[in-house]
């Protein structure tokens, strides 16, 4: 366990984007707050302290505060990150916070990721496609544990939106599935319980809104808080797309 | 812009696993369903459940011979006989189906690997040959208080995987979800619920949703313990609050609060029981494995209430590691090895790395017991129908259904969400099919005016007054220090008085911010009084219950008292009444007679009545407390005596 005690705590300066669309008098601007650093201080603790002691109107989102719910994506000194697991001890004296781009702004640091991700799931039909109804009497279908682990690898995405915010394509093409969307597609593509075949998937993913829209800057791979292997995901999708294309000819 | 009044067949309040699984059942039956959720459903607190879901599939060697009767025995013993035994029985029989259904919906359950496997069991590394004929079936891990390995899991993100699968089904069915929306008031006419008033957390606007049936699935109320909880910030218990505010729907067993042994110190982030299930140790400051002395049989895998008490006692005895944030103990996973920690306990590995900067393969994890689960909640019958209020249902942690009694076993609540969701959803669908929307819109609009008026009142208050956050912090300190793991009459009386004073403060509190829109301070202020009322009935219920049962431990009444307290606390408290009204109903029909749990103390005060006497008229007595009729008669699914060949 790291010890983080020192005689005089660091004075941190938080420059935070402010705009309340519900307030006709509000205009977008940056506002600065100062705070003494405390041991193990995360942005979750810091922002709540600012709201409770300095500015109760400040909007931001946290829920689980343990990096599993994906609520608290925000731009931290220009880089998308989860606020809850960003420790101030890893940041410079000045911390600049903006809302994630791409998503609709709700207010200050709060953005509407829920609507974006529901649309993505609807568009890619990211659920198990099967003709088989569930049989409550039957033993579960078997699955090799290695395959279960491979599916689980992609399943770990928490839809925080950090990858989407970091993506050059998602920032300009609103129809692009985005890294999280492509990862979700790959997760169902490798799941034998999903009846969609290569040709079905080809229609979904082998186009400019799908994996061929990616221009390979790979910021997504660098910023993903769950360290999803997105590079491998795109390679898998391209490989499957090409195979389907050859099969079609 | 939302209209002032909208309608649906079924209104589900809460977008976690219980609410969504319920919604699927109702939507599949052809009903129009709307879900209200504080957050996008996939961010609900179900996603934070880590270790597993109990279901007696019996797929691995250490689960061989498992069955629903063994699961029933473990669950009732775990509850310290506080559970409704018919509900526990229904749950145990339905859990395997619910788990397999999740496999059908896409959950990547960890699977049995046929052949040689290496496990850590009671401090020993052992090699076990898993049967090849079970290769690829759903795997189990060990958990506290169970006779067999029974918890089905997807690494240490079981809740996340289950929630995503169920939410995908919700989206596939095209179910309407209004996220960032909070239910703030039930619409009812005194004995029939007709939906709820909602507040939009984007705009601050109020609107009424009238519905033929309303389901509350808002999870637990851990945040009445302030920061001393593993719960998410959204677990403020508002579902229980709006039910209690009716004055006629009782909450059950609010004093039954679970403290999880291993919350990460000092942030109180959950570290799954699966760590101990997979062979982790608890150590004191001298690196002594004290649970082996305390519970030679179950060791670290006694039930959570028992382990938390031993930990707290150990720290009281000066064996905790002292820090500026208070004492903690250690969780030792080093012997499990990095390969295990980065796969089967991957999320734990990440939490340790991200929040305290340590590698559990090489370093000890600082842990302390912390509020974790609310056994209490909206009292419902076995169909999930709330007492005294037709058309109102509850499921999951928000409900007191009541399969957990005074202590829930790890992995039983995650399974409960989907089992209850299936059952209650079906009952809701049947209820809705047989009813029509028959409510005067004035009733709904009046409820909306009441709710909007409360917000307006907060904004009108001026002058000096306490801050809502200071009141919340004081509530959390009182609850953890005086309504915690060890309780006694003096401290509980102080707690009741302190919460009472905070309720008075709440009426004088003033907002610092009057900004238009959702206004985060106002949004919290609107919940504060309800949270204080929950805290009050929790403390008061604990004061009144002069015995120790499960997680409710009274140092001044250390024995379980089956002669006087084999019952369930009910509390009603109308929104405008000065004080709550407590009453007590039988726990339900008793099949498994009260006895020793197999861990913890074997001393208790025995029942005076025979089981037959206790069971006589038990259902009629519950009906006097408001239990509504069930579709099937009560007791129809008891399978009386089915457990007998396993004891």
HADDOCK unambig.tbl for C-alpha pairs under 7 A between the chains (distance, minus, plus):
assign (segid A and resid 1 and name CA) (segid B and resid 356 and name CA) 6.05 0.50 0.50
assign (segid A and resid 1 and name CA) (segid B and resid 357 and name CA) 6.25 0.50 0.50
assign (segid A and resid 1 and name CA) (segid B and resid 358 and name CA) 5.51 0.50 0.50
assign (segid A and resid 2 and name CA) (segid B and resid 356 and name CA) 6.81 0.50 0.50
assign (segid A and resid 2 and name CA) (segid B and resid 357 and name CA) 6.30 0.50 0.50
assign (segid A and resid 22 and name CA) (segid B and resid 203 and name CA) 6.57 0.50 0.50
assign (segid A and resid 22 and name CA) (segid B and resid 516 and name CA) 6.14 0.50 0.50
assign (segid A and resid 22 and name CA) (segid B and resid 517 and name CA) 5.03 0.50 0.50
assign (segid A and resid 23 and name CA) (segid B and resid 516 and name CA) 5.57 0.50 0.50
assign (segid A and resid 23 and name CA) (segid B and resid 517 and name CA) 6.80 0.50 0.50
assign (segid A and resid 52 and name CA) (segid B and resid 469 and name CA) 6.49 0.50 0.50
assign (segid A and resid 56 and name CA) (segid B and resid 512 and name CA) 6.62 0.50 0.50
assign (segid A and resid 56 and name CA) (segid B and resid 513 and name CA) 5.86 0.50 0.50
assign (segid A and resid 56 and name CA) (segid B and resid 520 and name CA) 6.96 0.50 0.50
assign (segid A and resid 56 and name CA) (segid B and resid 521 and name CA) 5.67 0.50 0.50
assign (segid A and resid 57 and name CA) (segid B and resid 513 and name CA) 5.83 0.50 0.50
assign (segid A and resid 57 and name CA) (segid B and resid 515 and name CA) 6.72 0.50 0.50
assign (segid A and resid 57 and name CA) (segid B and resid 519 and name CA) 6.01 0.50 0.50
assign (segid A and resid 57 and name CA) (segid B and resid 520 and name CA) 6.15 0.50 0.50
assign (segid A and resid 57 and name CA) (segid B and resid 521 and name CA) 6.61 0.50 0.50
assign (segid A and resid 59 and name CA) (segid B and resid 520 and name CA) 6.44 0.50 0.50
assign (segid A and resid 63 and name CA) (segid B and resid 232 and name CA) 5.04 0.50 0.50
assign (segid A and resid 63 and name CA) (segid B and resid 233 and name CA) 4.99 0.50 0.50
assign (segid A and resid 63 and name CA) (segid B and resid 234 and name CA) 5.88 0.50 0.50
assign (segid A and resid 64 and name CA) (segid B and resid 45 and name CA) 6.79 0.50 0.50
assign (segid A and resid 64 and name CA) (segid B and resid 231 and name CA) 6.98 0.50 0.50
assign (segid A and resid 64 and name CA) (segid B and resid 232 and name CA) 4.16 0.50 0.50
assign (segid A and resid 64 and name CA) (segid B and resid 233 and name CA) 6.43 0.50 0.50
assign (segid A and resid 65 and name CA) (segid B and resid 232 and name CA) 6.76 0.50 0.50
assign (segid A and resid 66 and name CA) (segid B and resid 269 and name CA) 6.21 0.50 0.50
assign (segid A and resid 68 and name CA) (segid B and resid 47 and name CA) 6.94 0.50 0.50
assign (segid A and resid 68 and name CA) (segid B and resid 48 and name CA) 6.23 0.50 0.50
assign (segid A and resid 69 and name CA) (segid B and resid 43 and name CA) 4.55 0.50 0.50
assign (segid A and resid 69 and name CA) (segid B and resid 47 and name CA) 6.34 0.50 0.50
assign (segid A and resid 69 and name CA) (segid B and resid 48 and name CA) 7.00 0.50 0.50
assign (segid A and resid 70 and name CA) (segid B and resid 43 and name CA) 6.53 0.50 0.50
assign (segid A and resid 71 and name CA) (segid B and resid 43 and name CA) 6.60 0.50 0.50
assign (segid A and resid 85 and name CA) (segid B and resid 354 and name CA) 6.08 0.50 0.50
assign (segid A and resid 85 and name CA) (segid B and resid 355 and name CA) 6.30 0.50 0.50
assign (segid A and resid 106 and name CA) (segid B and resid 202 and name CA) 6.51 0.50 0.50
assign (segid A and resid 114 and name CA) (segid B and resid 40 and name CA) 4.97 0.50 0.50
assign (segid A and resid 122 and name CA) (segid B and resid 171 and name CA) 6.94 0.50 0.50
assign (segid A and resid 126 and name CA) (segid B and resid 168 and name CA) 6.83 0.50 0.50
assign (segid A and resid 127 and name CA) (segid B and resid 168 and name CA) 5.46 0.50 0.50
assign (segid A and resid 127 and name CA) (segid B and resid 169 and name CA) 6.81 0.50 0.50
assign (segid A and resid 128 and name CA) (segid B and resid 105 and name CA) 6.19 0.50 0.50
assign (segid A and resid 128 and name CA) (segid B and resid 106 and name CA) 6.16 0.50 0.50
assign (segid A and resid 134 and name CA) (segid B and resid 101 and name CA) 6.60 0.50 0.50
assign (segid A and resid 134 and name CA) (segid B and resid 104 and name CA) 6.55 0.50 0.50
assign (segid A and resid 136 and name CA) (segid B and resid 97 and name CA) 5.61 0.50 0.50
assign (segid A and resid 140 and name CA) (segid B and resid 100 and name CA) 5.62 0.50 0.50
assign (segid A and resid 140 and name CA) (segid B and resid 137 and name CA) 6.77 0.50 0.50
assign (segid A and resid 142 and name CA) (segid B and resid 136 and name CA) 4.59 0.50 0.50
assign (segid A and resid 142 and name CA) (segid B and resid 137 and name CA) 5.18 0.50 0.50
assign (segid A and resid 143 and name CA) (segid B and resid 111 and name CA) 6.90 0.50 0.50
assign (segid A and resid 143 and name CA) (segid B and resid 136 and name CA) 4.63 0.50 0.50
assign (segid A and resid 143 and name CA) (segid B and resid 137 and name CA) 6.77 0.50 0.50
assign (segid A and resid 144 and name CA) (segid B and resid 111 and name CA) 6.74 0.50 0.50
assign (segid A and resid 144 and name CA) (segid B and resid 136 and name CA) 4.93 0.50 0.50
assign (segid A and resid 145 and name CA) (segid B and resid 110 and name CA) 6.14 0.50 0.50
assign (segid A and resid 145 and name CA) (segid B and resid 111 and name CA) 4.76 0.50 0.50
assign (segid A and resid 145 and name CA) (segid B and resid 112 and name CA) 6.70 0.50 0.50
assign (segid A and resid 145 and name CA) (segid B and resid 113 and name CA) 6.44 0.50 0.50
assign (segid A and resid 145 and name CA) (segid B and resid 136 and name CA) 6.22 0.50 0.50
assign (segid A and resid 148 and name CA) (segid B and resid 108 and name CA) 5.15 0.50 0.50
assign (segid A and resid 148 and name CA) (segid B and resid 109 and name CA) 6.56 0.50 0.50
assign (segid A and resid 148 and name CA) (segid B and resid 110 and name CA) 6.25 0.50 0.50
assign (segid A and resid 151 and name CA) (segid B and resid 108 and name CA) 6.37 0.50 0.50
assign (segid A and resid 152 and name CA) (segid B and resid 108 and name CA) 5.70 0.50 0.50
assign (segid A and resid 155 and name CA) (segid B and resid 161 and name CA) 6.88 0.50 0.50
